[in-house]
């Protein structure tokens, strides 16, 4: 099995729906190639759950949903290391 280290600067987008689209592409590639996705600094994907100041803070809520759905429906493996803050 290959380990694909994911650079989140190429995944996360400021445009609505683009981050989820990029994640779907990664999960598709991992499933086809039988690779493990290594999301370094995964906390950048999920953000803080308790701080919602405007509509832009709500957008990342769909990111964990996209990841969880793909993990349940595919054979992809992931590693989500994060720093505790």
N, C-alpha and C positions, 0 to 999 in steps of 0.2 A: 504494500500500500504506500502511495505517495503522500507526503504531508505538504499541503499548500498553505504557505503563510500569507495571510490576507493583510494587505496594507489598507487600512480603513480610510485613508485619505482619498483612495480611488473608489471607494464604495459609497461613502456618505455624501449626499447631495443636498443642496439647499432647495432644490425644486421638488414639489409635491410628487410623490410616487416614484421618484428616480432611485432613492436608496433601496426600496423594496424590489424594484426592477433589477438593480445590480445584484442584490442578494439572490434573487431567483436564478440569475445567470450563473452565479457561483455554485449554488446547490445543484443545478443541472449539470455543470461540468464535473463536480465531485461525484455525482451519482454515475455519470457515464464512465468516468475514469477510475472509479473505486478509490478515491482519495479522501483523506481526512482534511477538513478545513480548520486551520489554526487562526483564530481571530485574536491577534495580539491586542492588548488593551481594550478588551471587549466592553468595558464600561462606557467607552465613547459611543458605542452603538445604542446603549440603553438610556443614558442620561439619568438625571435625578427624577424620581417618581413624584416627589412631594412639592416640587417647585413648578407651578404653572402660572405664568404672568400674562401670557397672551396666546393667540392661536398657534404661533410657531412652536411653542412648548408642547402642544398636544400632538404634533405630527410624529414625533418619535414613538408614540404609543403603538403605532402599527408595525414598527420594526420588530419588537419581540414576538408579536403575533405571527408575522411572516416567518420568522426563524422557527418558532415552535411548530407551526403548521407543517413546514417542510421537513422538520426532524421526525414528525409523526408519520408522514406519508411517503418518505423516501428511505433509502438505505444509507443515506449520508451520515458520516460521523463528524463531530465537531469538538473542538477544544476551545474553551472560552476563558482564558486567564484574564484577570482584572486586578487592578490595585484597589485596595480598600482605603476609602477616604472618609 
